[in-house]
Amino acid sequence: MADLPPPPDIVRSAFAELVVTDLAEARRWWVDLLGFVVTAQDATALYLRGYDELTHHNLVLRSGPAAALGALAFRVRSADDLARAEAFYGALGCRTERVPAGVTRGIGEQVRAEDPLGFTVSFFASAEHPQRLQQRYDLRRGAEVARLDHFNICVPDVPLAYAHYSSLGFGLSETIEDGQTLYAAWMYRKQTVHDVAFTGGAGPRLHHLGFFAHEPHSVLRMCDILGSTGEYQYIERGPGRHGVSNAFYVYLRDPDGHRMEVYTSDYYTGDPDHPVLRWSVLDPRRRDFWGHAVVPSWYSEASPVLDLDGKVVPTSQIEQVAESTVRVGADGFTIAPGE
């Protein structure tokens, strides 16, 4: 990758597009229950954000025949970075396209690419700024989500994913590994633990979208709300404390099966000599600091990914060598004997 042209200057993970099969039900779940803010809507899409987000949206829900991930979107520093994105992905032999301003509501011109990992990624520099809601405490509901924080993706080749995002200028905060295998990595552009994480498994697939909340009570409140409404089946995992990232979390599944995380309590990674925290694959605290077991669906289920034509990208199975004392789960969160 040394001969590649300069990559786009990525600022942060910015929004994701999910295809949902029932837009009214998706609105009930994401807005009425979870408390996301509706910035805009039309007959086929909802544009949602958290209370801290100062650009148009963090999440687009589009109506479609089958649930899937449409795109992962990153904000870049300037309009010049759109041309850099085209050149960078073109040099990798990846298909790209220009998307005019406004095609995604509230977002300026985009460059979209089918990246080497099989995901559709989007880059944009400009966005509309809706009403500031950071101190509208009177409006907060549900999980009181502040902002989108990260994408967690399933890939069959973790070292390849690490090399690709390193070439894009991402820093490394934490890993799961042993003496011969990199099982998972957490990488960042903004000064938090991650903007993207990848774990080994059948892919490309979206494992989850991570949304930050300011207070631990937001995590617990969301569980109480779903318990009160009798919809506790949407709680997949947690509440708990991760070893990796130190996040206090809960994982929820929407009516289409898309997984999202509400979390708080990660940490600053902005120092130029930020040390990488490397977790042993044999340490059960890496997944849950309290040692709680992980439900089987965590390993086996994730959202399919669409290409630039809206077609499902075929998945490849995981191919990695693990120590004989380790059984590898579907997303690379490996299981040591006795767990």
N, C-alpha and C positions, 0 to 999 in steps of 0.2 A: 504493500500500500504506500510505499515511500514515493512513488512516482505520481500519485494522485494530485489533481489540482487542489487549491485550498478549499476546505469545507465551508459551508455556511456557518456564520457565527450564531449558534443557537443560544437563546436566552433561557428557555425553560420549556417543560411540557405545558401545553396550553389548553387543548381540548381534545375530546374524542367524539367520534360519530358512531353511534350504535343503531343498528336496524332492529326495530321492534315490530311485533306482529299485530298489536292492538294499541293504537296511540292513546285512546281514552284510558285504558287500563294502565298504560305506562305513566300517564299523567297522574292518575290516582296514586300510584306507588311512589314515584320520584318526587312529586310536588306535594300532594295532600298528606302522605305519610312521612316521607323523609324531610320535607320542608325546603326543597330546592326552589329558587326564585325563577319565575318565567320571565325572561327578557323579551321574547317574541314567540309567536306561533303562527302556523298556517294550517291548511287542511292536511298536510303530509308531514309536518315536522314541529318539534318543540325545541326551543333554544333556552337552556337552563344554566344557572350559575349559582355559586355560593355567595354568602353575604360579604366576603372580603374581595371578591373578584371585581376588578375595575375595567376589564374588557367585556365584550358583548356576551360571551358565554364560556362555560367550561365543558358543556356537554350538549351534543345534538342528538336527539332521538328522532329517527326517520322511520316512517311506516314502510314495511316491506313484507314479502311473503314468508321469509324465514329469518330468524334471529341470527345476527352476525355483527362482527366489527367492520365498519366501513373504512375508518381511517384513524390514525394517531397524528395529532397536529402539534407542531413545535413553533413557537414564536422565534423569529430571527431578529437580529439587531437593526437591519436597514433593508431598504428595497434592493440594494446591490447584492444582498445575500441570496435573493431569489435566483439571480443568474449564477451565483456560485453553487447553489444547490443543483441547478440543471447541469452544470459542467461536472460537478463532483459525481453525481449519480450516472451521468452519461459516460464518464470515464470507467465506471464500474460495469458498464454494459446494461444498466438498468433502464427500463422504460420510464419516461417522464411525460408530464403534460402541464401546460399552463391553465389555470382556472381563473377566469376574469373576476374582478372585484364584485362582491354582492351575490355571487352564485351560492356561497355559504353566507347566509344573512349576517350582517354586521362585521364581516371580515373582508379585508382588501384582497388584492391579487394573491394567488397561491401558486406554488409549484408542488405538484404531487409526483411521487415516485413509487415504483414497486421495488422495495429495497432488497439487498442480497439475502435477507432472512425470510422474505416472502410477504412482508407487511406493506400495506399502503400507508405511506407517511406523507404528511403535508407540511409545508413551510409557508409562513405568512409574516409580514412585517407590520402591517397596519390593521387597526381594528377600531370600531366605534366604542365610545365610553358611555355606558348607561348611567343612570342615577346611582350615586354612591350610597351604599347601604351599611357600611361598617358599624355605624352607631344607631341604626334603626332597630334597636333591641325590641321595640314593640312589634316588629314584623316577624321575628324569629320563631321558627316552628321546628318540630321534628328533631333531627340530629344537629341542627344549627351548623350545617357544613359551611366552612369558610372558603375553601378553594380546592381545585384539583391539585394534587401533589405529584402523582406518578402513574406510570403505566407498568404493569407486570405482565410479561409475555412468556409464552412457552416456546422453546426452540430445541431442535434435536442436536444442535452443535453449539454448546455454550462458549468454547474458546473462539469460534468464528464470530459469535455475537459480541463477545468482549473486544475482539480485534476491530470489528466494524465501528462500534461506538467509541472506541479509543481514537480511531481515525477521524471521528467527528469532533474530537476535543473534549469528550466526557471524562470526568475524574472518577476514580474508584473509591468507594467508601468501605464496603464490606464484601466478603466472599464466604462461600462454603466450599471446602476443598479437602483433599488429603495429599499424600505425597506424589500422586500421579494424575489426579483428575480435578478439574475445576467443575463443580456441580452447579454453581449459581453465583451471580454477581449483581451488585447494586451500584449504579453509576449515576452521576449528577452533572448538571450544568449550573443550576441555581445552587445556593449555598445550604442545601439540606442533604439528607442522606441519599436521596435518589430522585431522579426524574424518570428513569427507566430501570427495571430489574428484569433479569431473565434467568430462568431455571430450565434444566434439561427435561425434555419430554416431547411427545408428539407435537409437531408444530409445522407451520406457524399457527398459533392460537393466542387469543387474549385470555390470560388467567384472571386478572382483575384490574379495575381502576381504583386508585387510592385517593380518598378525599380527606383533607385535614380539617379537624375541628379543634377549637381552642381549649376545651375543657374535658377532662375525663368523664364528667357527668353527662356530656353529650352522647358518649358511647353507651352509657348505661340507660339514659333516657330513651334512646332509640329502641333498645331491647324491651324496656317497659311499655313503650307505645305498641310495639308489635304483639307483646303479650296481652295487653289490654284489649286490642282489637281481635284477638284470636288468630292472628296471622304469624305466629311464632315459627311456622314452617319456613319462613323466609330467612331466619337466622341460621346460617350454615355452621359458623365456627366462632367461638369466643362467647363473651369477652375474655381477653387474655392479654398477656404481655409478651411480645416477641423478644427473643434474644437479639437477633439481627434487627438493627435500627432502634431498639428499645421502645418500639411503638406499643401503646395501649390500644387495643383494636377490637373490632367486631367485623365479621364478614357476613354480608347479606347477599341473597340471590333475588333478582327481580323476577316478575312473572314470566319472562322469557328465558330465565336461567343465567343472564349476565350477572357476573359477580362484581361486587363493589365492597371496598373497605372504608369504614369510618375509623379514624385513628387520631391520636395525639401523642406528644412526648418524644419526637425525634430530636436531632441535635444539629449544630452548626458544623459545616464542612469547608468553610471558606479560606482557611489558612493555606498558603502555598505548599507547605510541607505536611498537609493533612495525612496522618498515619492510617493505613488500611487495617481494618479489623478482620482478621482471618479466622473463621470458625472451623474447627474440626468437624468433619462430617459425622464423627462418632459422638459429638456432644449433643444430647437431646435438647438442651436449652436453646439451641440456635433457632428452632421453630417456635417454641413456647417456653419462655423463661421459667415458668412454673412447672414444666414437664407434662402438661396436658397432652393427651393423645389427639391426633389429627383425624378428622372424619375421612372415610374413603373417597368421597366425592372431590375432596381437595386435590387428590392425586390424579383423578381420571377425567374430570369434566372441565371444559373451558369453551370459550366462544370461537366459532370458526371465523376466518378472515376473508374479506372480499378483495379482489384485484381492482384495477382501474376501470374495468368494464362491468364491475358489480358481480363477478362470478366468484364462487367459492374457490379458494386456493387449496389444492390437495395438501395433505399433511404427510410428513415423513416421520418415521418412528425414531425414538432416541437410540443413539449409538454411542455409548461411552463405556469405558472400562472402570469397574469399581473394585475396591478391595473385597476379598472374599467374605469379610465380616459385615458387609453392608448390602442391603437390598435397596435398589433404586426405585423411588416412587415415580409416578407419571410426570411430575413436574420438576424432578430433581431434588425435592426435599426428601432426602434418603432416610431410610429406616434402619436403625441399628438393631441387632438381635435383642429380643426381649421388649422392644418398644410396642 
